[in-house]
Amino acid sequence: MVHYSIQHLPEEERPRERLMHSGAESLSTTELIAVILGSGNKVKPILQLAHEVVARFGSLRQLAEATLSELLEIKGIGLAKAIQLKAAFNLGIRASKQVITPKYRIQHPSHAYHLLKDEMEHETRELFIAILQDVKAYVICHEVVSIGCLSQTLVHPREVFYPAIRHKAASLIVAHNHPSGDPTPSPQDLELTKILVQVSSLMGIPLHDHLIIGQQGYLSLRQQGFPFSSGSCEVFKFAETVP
């Protein structure tokens, strides 16, 4: 365990100085946490405190998901420091969700899956997401249109198609996760997809596919033979053959 104070380190070896001169990539997870926390206290130097924070949760994912109450259980972490950690990790999560390769084109269900899997695979709530596309199947953006509980989400067609209208999307793909990990569609999933296909036909905004994402993979209703609208984008005719 780390017990020394930053003040005892040569200036060029201190986390803040190394970040300035060598970039954040040069710092360990413990050192990055120390930079976020800023300072320790008379009993516990900041590097020791940061080390205990990391050790307490075991992984960055678990630390990012920790509640304020759980953070406050660590001696030396008061409300202000707990809030700093929650804010920093939430910004990181938001940034990771917004990273899309420029001109990301979806020509196969696996392309949609890889766009969303990091966001949805380990989510404990059921999220319903709409991926909006232009006329050439390039992604405009993707938006969470509904958030449910552990076992289900309730979504209305207007929530799905409103972002498509607002962004002038030519088509869309929808996806939701099963927190249970099993991507097998429920009768409710199939009924909702049927309704969305009907609405997409009326709106003139084709629905290409509905993906159900589990913890180890996904299921594409299109690949399962579900009848989507005939106005679907031509590139999706190759859904079975594109790797």
The 8 nearest C-alpha neighbors of each residue, nearest first, counted from 0:
[[1, 2, 47, 50, 51, 3, 46, 54],
 [2, 0, 47, 3, 46, 50, 48, 4],
 [3, 1, 47, 0, 4, 44, 46, 43],
 [4, 2, 1, 44, 5, 7, 46, 47],
 [3, 5, 44, 6, 7, 2, 46, 45],
 [4, 6, 8, 7, 13, 3, 46, 45],
 [7, 5, 4, 8, 9, 10, 13, 3],
 [8, 6, 5, 4, 9, 3, 10, 13],
 [7, 9, 5, 6, 10, 12, 13, 4],
 [10, 8, 12, 11, 7, 13, 6, 5],
 [9, 11, 12, 13, 8, 16, 6, 5],
 [12, 10, 9, 13, 16, 17, 8, 14],
 [13, 11, 10, 9, 17, 8, 14, 16],
 [12, 14, 10, 16, 11, 15, 17, 5],
 [15, 13, 17, 16, 30, 18, 12, 34],
 [16, 14, 18, 17, 13, 19, 34, 12],
 [15, 17, 19, 18, 13, 14, 11, 20],
 [18, 16, 14, 20, 19, 21, 15, 13],
 [17, 19, 22, 23, 15, 16, 21, 20],
 [20, 18, 16, 17, 22, 21, 15, 23],
 [19, 21, 17, 18, 22, 16, 11, 15],
 [22, 20, 18, 17, 19, 25, 23, 24],
 [23, 21, 18, 24, 19, 25, 20, 17],
 [22, 24, 18, 25, 26, 21, 31, 19],
 [25, 23, 22, 26, 21, 27, 18, 31],
 [24, 26, 23, 22, 21, 27, 18, 17],
 [27, 25, 24, 23, 30, 31, 28, 14],
 [26, 28, 30, 29, 31, 25, 24, 23],
 [27, 29, 31, 30, 32, 26, 53, 59],
 [30, 28, 32, 27, 50, 49, 31, 33],
 [29, 31, 33, 27, 32, 28, 26, 14],
 [30, 32, 34, 28, 33, 29, 26, 27],
 [33, 31, 35, 29, 30, 34, 49, 36],
 [34, 32, 30, 36, 49, 31, 35, 46],
 [33, 35, 31, 37, 32, 36, 30, 15],
 [36, 34, 32, 33, 37, 31, 84, 83],
 [37, 35, 33, 34, 38, 80, 32, 83],
 [38, 36, 34, 35, 33, 39, 45, 32],
 [39, 37, 45, 36, 40, 33, 44, 34],
 [38, 40, 45, 44, 43, 48, 41, 37],
 [39, 41, 43, 42, 44, 38, 75, 45],
 [40, 42, 43, 44, 39, 45, 75, 38],
 [43, 41, 40, 44, 39, 75, 45, 48],
 [42, 44, 40, 39, 41, 48, 47, 45],
 [45, 43, 39, 4, 47, 46, 40, 48],
 [44, 46, 39, 48, 38, 47, 33, 49],
 [47, 45, 49, 48, 44, 33, 50, 1],
 [46, 48, 1, 50, 2, 45, 49, 44],
 [47, 49, 45, 51, 46, 50, 43, 44],
 [50, 48, 46, 52, 33, 51, 29, 47],
 [49, 51, 47, 53, 29, 48, 52, 46],
 [50, 52, 54, 48, 49, 53, 55, 47],
 [53, 51, 49, 55, 50, 54, 48, 56],
 [52, 54, 50, 51, 55, 56, 57, 49],
 [55, 53, 51, 57, 52, 56, 50, 58],
 [54, 56, 52, 53, 51, 57, 73, 62],
 [57, 55, 62, 54, 61, 58, 53, 52],
 [56, 58, 54, 55, 53, 61, 59, 62],
 [59, 57, 61, 60, 56, 62, 53, 54],
 [58, 60, 62, 61, 63, 57, 53, 56],
 [61, 59, 63, 58, 62, 64, 56, 57],
 [62, 60, 64, 58, 63, 59, 56, 65],
 [61, 63, 59, 65, 64, 60, 56, 58],
 [62, 64, 60, 61, 88, 65, 59, 85],
 [65, 63, 61, 62, 60, 66, 59, 88],
 [66, 64, 62, 63, 69, 61, 70, 67],
 [65, 67, 69, 68, 70, 64, 85, 63],
 [66, 68, 70, 69, 81, 71, 65, 82],
 [69, 67, 71, 66, 70, 72, 65, 81],
 [68, 70, 66, 72, 71, 67, 65, 73],
 [71, 69, 67, 72, 68, 81, 73, 66],
 [70, 72, 68, 73, 69, 76, 77, 67],
 [71, 73, 69, 70, 74, 68, 76, 67],
 [74, 72, 71, 76, 70, 75, 52, 69],
 [75, 73, 76, 72, 71, 77, 48, 43],
 [74, 76, 73, 77, 48, 43, 40, 39],
 [77, 75, 71, 73, 74, 80, 81, 70],
 [76, 78, 80, 79, 71, 81, 75, 74],
 [77, 79, 81, 80, 82, 71, 76, 67],
 [80, 78, 82, 81, 77, 83, 76, 84],
 [81, 79, 83, 82, 77, 78, 76, 36],
 [82, 80, 78, 84, 83, 79, 70, 67],
 [81, 83, 85, 79, 80, 84, 86, 78],
 [84, 82, 80, 86, 81, 85, 87, 79],
 [83, 85, 87, 81, 82, 86, 88, 80],
 [86, 84, 82, 88, 87, 83, 89, 81],
 [85, 87, 89, 83, 84, 88, 82, 90],
 [88, 86, 84, 90, 89, 85, 83, 91],
 [89, 87, 91, 85, 90, 63, 86, 84],
 [88, 90, 92, 86, 91, 87, 85, 93],
 [91, 89, 93, 87, 88, 92, 94, 86],
 [90, 92, 88, 94, 89, 93, 95, 87],
 [91, 93, 89, 95, 90, 94, 88, 96],
 [94, 92, 90, 96, 91, 95, 89, 97],
 [93, 95, 91, 97, 96, 92, 90, 98],
 [96, 94, 92, 98, 97, 93, 91, 118],
 [97, 95, 93, 94, 98, 92, 118, 99],
 [96, 98, 94, 95, 99, 93, 140, 141],
 [99, 97, 95, 96, 94, 100, 101, 93],
 [100, 98, 101, 97, 103, 114, 96, 102],
 [99, 101, 103, 102, 98, 104, 114, 138],
 [102, 100, 103, 99, 138, 98, 104, 137],
 [101, 103, 137, 104, 100, 138, 99, 139],
 [104, 102, 100, 137, 101, 138, 105, 99],
 [105, 103, 137, 136, 138, 102, 106, 110],
 [104, 106, 110, 107, 136, 111, 137, 103],
 [107, 105, 235, 234, 104, 110, 238, 108],
 [106, 108, 238, 109, 110, 105, 241, 235],
 [109, 107, 111, 110, 112, 219, 238, 106],
 [108, 110, 112, 107, 111, 113, 242, 105],
 [111, 109, 113, 105, 108, 112, 107, 114],
 [112, 110, 114, 108, 109, 113, 105, 115],
 [113, 111, 109, 115, 114, 110, 116, 108],
 [114, 112, 110, 116, 115, 111, 109, 117],
 [113, 115, 111, 112, 116, 110, 99, 117],
 [116, 114, 112, 118, 113, 117, 119, 111],
 [115, 117, 119, 120, 118, 113, 112, 114],
 [118, 116, 119, 115, 120, 121, 113, 114],
 [117, 119, 116, 115, 120, 96, 122, 121],
 [118, 120, 122, 116, 117, 121, 176, 115],
 [121, 119, 214, 116, 122, 213, 117, 118],
 [120, 122, 119, 123, 214, 178, 118, 117],
 [123, 121, 119, 124, 120, 178, 118, 125],
 [124, 122, 178, 149, 121, 125, 148, 179],
 [125, 123, 149, 148, 122, 147, 126, 178],
 [124, 126, 147, 176, 152, 148, 146, 151],
 [127, 125, 146, 175, 145, 176, 124, 147],
 [126, 128, 175, 145, 144, 143, 174, 146],
 [127, 129, 143, 174, 142, 144, 173, 175],
 [128, 130, 173, 142, 141, 172, 131, 159],
 [131, 129, 141, 172, 171, 173, 140, 128],
 [130, 132, 171, 139, 140, 168, 138, 141],
 [133, 131, 138, 136, 139, 137, 170, 168],
 [132, 134, 169, 136, 168, 137, 135, 139],
 [133, 135, 169, 136, 132, 170, 137, 232],
 [136, 134, 133, 137, 132, 232, 104, 234],
 [137, 135, 132, 133, 134, 104, 105, 138],
 [138, 136, 104, 132, 103, 133, 135, 102],
 [139, 137, 132, 140, 103, 131, 104, 136],
 [138, 140, 132, 131, 137, 133, 141, 168],
 [141, 139, 138, 131, 130, 142, 132, 99],
 [140, 142, 130, 129, 131, 128, 143, 139],
 [143, 141, 129, 128, 144, 130, 140, 162],
 [142, 144, 128, 145, 127, 129, 126, 141],
 [145, 143, 128, 127, 158, 142, 159, 129],
 [144, 146, 127, 143, 154, 126, 147, 152],
 [147, 145, 126, 125, 152, 127, 124, 148],
 [148, 152, 146, 125, 151, 124, 126, 153],
 [147, 149, 124, 151, 150, 125, 152, 146],
 [150, 148, 124, 125, 123, 151, 178, 147],
 [151, 149, 148, 125, 178, 152, 177, 124],
 [152, 150, 147, 148, 125, 149, 153, 124],
 [153, 151, 147, 125, 146, 148, 154, 145],
 [152, 154, 147, 151, 155, 145, 146, 127],
 [153, 155, 145, 152, 156, 158, 127, 159],
 [154, 156, 157, 158, 159, 153, 145, 191],
 [157, 155, 159, 158, 160, 195, 154, 198],
 [156, 158, 160, 159, 155, 161, 154, 162],
 [159, 157, 156, 155, 161, 160, 144, 154],
 [160, 158, 156, 157, 161, 144, 129, 162],
 [159, 161, 163, 157, 162, 158, 156, 164],
 [160, 162, 164, 163, 158, 157, 159, 165],
 [163, 161, 165, 164, 160, 166, 159, 158],
 [164, 162, 168, 160, 166, 161, 165, 167],
 [165, 163, 167, 161, 162, 166, 160, 168],
 [164, 166, 162, 163, 167, 161, 168, 160],
 [165, 167, 163, 168, 164, 162, 139, 131],
 [168, 166, 164, 165, 163, 169, 133, 162],
 [167, 169, 163, 166, 133, 132, 170, 131],
 [168, 170, 133, 134, 204, 132, 167, 171],
 [171, 169, 205, 204, 132, 168, 206, 131],
 [172, 170, 131, 206, 130, 132, 207, 205],
 [171, 173, 130, 208, 207, 206, 129, 209],
 [174, 172, 129, 209, 128, 130, 208, 210],
 [175, 173, 210, 128, 209, 211, 127, 129],
 [174, 176, 127, 211, 126, 128, 212, 210],
 [175, 177, 212, 211, 125, 213, 126, 119],
 [176, 178, 179, 213, 180, 182, 125, 212],
 [179, 177, 180, 123, 176, 125, 124, 149],
 [180, 178, 177, 181, 213, 150, 214, 149],
 [179, 181, 213, 214, 178, 177, 182, 215],
 [180, 182, 213, 183, 179, 177, 214, 178],
 [183, 181, 213, 211, 212, 218, 217, 177],
 [182, 184, 181, 185, 218, 211, 177, 213],
 [185, 183, 188, 182, 186, 189, 211, 187],
 [184, 186, 188, 187, 183, 189, 190, 182],
 [187, 185, 189, 188, 190, 184, 191, 183],
 [188, 186, 190, 185, 189, 191, 184, 192],
 [189, 187, 185, 191, 186, 190, 184, 192],
 [190, 188, 192, 186, 187, 191, 193, 185],
 [189, 191, 187, 193, 192, 188, 186, 194],
 [192, 190, 194, 188, 193, 189, 187, 195],
 [193, 191, 195, 189, 194, 190, 196, 188],
 [192, 194, 190, 196, 191, 195, 189, 197],
 [195, 193, 191, 197, 192, 196, 198, 190],
 [194, 196, 192, 198, 197, 193, 199, 191],
 [197, 195, 199, 193, 194, 198, 228, 192],
 [198, 196, 194, 200, 195, 199, 193, 201],
 [197, 199, 195, 201, 200, 196, 202, 194],
 [200, 198, 196, 202, 204, 205, 201, 197],
 [199, 201, 203, 197, 198, 202, 196, 205],
 [200, 202, 198, 199, 203, 197, 204, 196],
 [203, 201, 199, 204, 200, 198, 205, 160],
 [202, 204, 200, 201, 199, 205, 230, 169],
 [203, 205, 170, 199, 202, 169, 206, 200],
 [206, 204, 170, 231, 199, 230, 203, 207],
 [205, 207, 171, 172, 208, 199, 170, 196],
 [208, 206, 172, 231, 205, 171, 227, 170],
 [207, 209, 172, 221, 206, 173, 220, 210],
 [208, 210, 173, 174, 220, 172, 219, 211],
 [211, 209, 174, 219, 218, 212, 220, 173],
 [210, 212, 218, 175, 182, 176, 217, 174],
 [213, 211, 217, 176, 182, 216, 175, 177],
 [212, 214, 180, 182, 181, 216, 177, 215],
 [213, 215, 180, 120, 216, 121, 212, 181],
 [216, 214, 213, 180, 217, 120, 212, 181],
 [217, 215, 213, 214, 212, 218, 182, 120],
 [216, 218, 212, 211, 213, 182, 210, 219],
 [217, 219, 211, 210, 182, 220, 212, 183],
 [220, 218, 210, 222, 221, 209, 223, 108],
 [219, 221, 223, 222, 225, 209, 210, 218],
 [222, 220, 225, 224, 219, 223, 208, 209],
 [221, 223, 219, 224, 220, 239, 238, 225],
 [224, 222, 220, 221, 225, 219, 218, 226],
 [223, 225, 221, 222, 226, 220, 227, 219],
 [224, 226, 221, 220, 223, 227, 222, 189],
 [227, 225, 224, 228, 221, 193, 196, 229],
 [226, 228, 196, 225, 229, 207, 206, 221],
 [229, 227, 230, 231, 196, 205, 200, 206],
 [228, 230, 231, 227, 205, 226, 200, 232],
 [229, 231, 228, 205, 232, 200, 203, 204],
 [232, 230, 205, 229, 207, 228, 233, 206],
 [231, 233, 234, 235, 230, 207, 136, 205],
 [234, 232, 235, 236, 231, 237, 230, 135],
 [235, 233, 236, 232, 106, 237, 136, 238],
 [234, 236, 237, 238, 233, 106, 232, 107],
 [235, 237, 234, 233, 238, 232, 239, 231],
 [238, 236, 235, 240, 239, 241, 234, 107],
 [237, 239, 107, 235, 236, 240, 241, 108],
 [238, 240, 237, 241, 222, 107, 236, 242],
 [241, 239, 237, 238, 242, 107, 236, 235],
 [240, 242, 237, 238, 107, 239, 106, 109],
 [241, 240, 107, 109, 239, 238, 110, 106]]
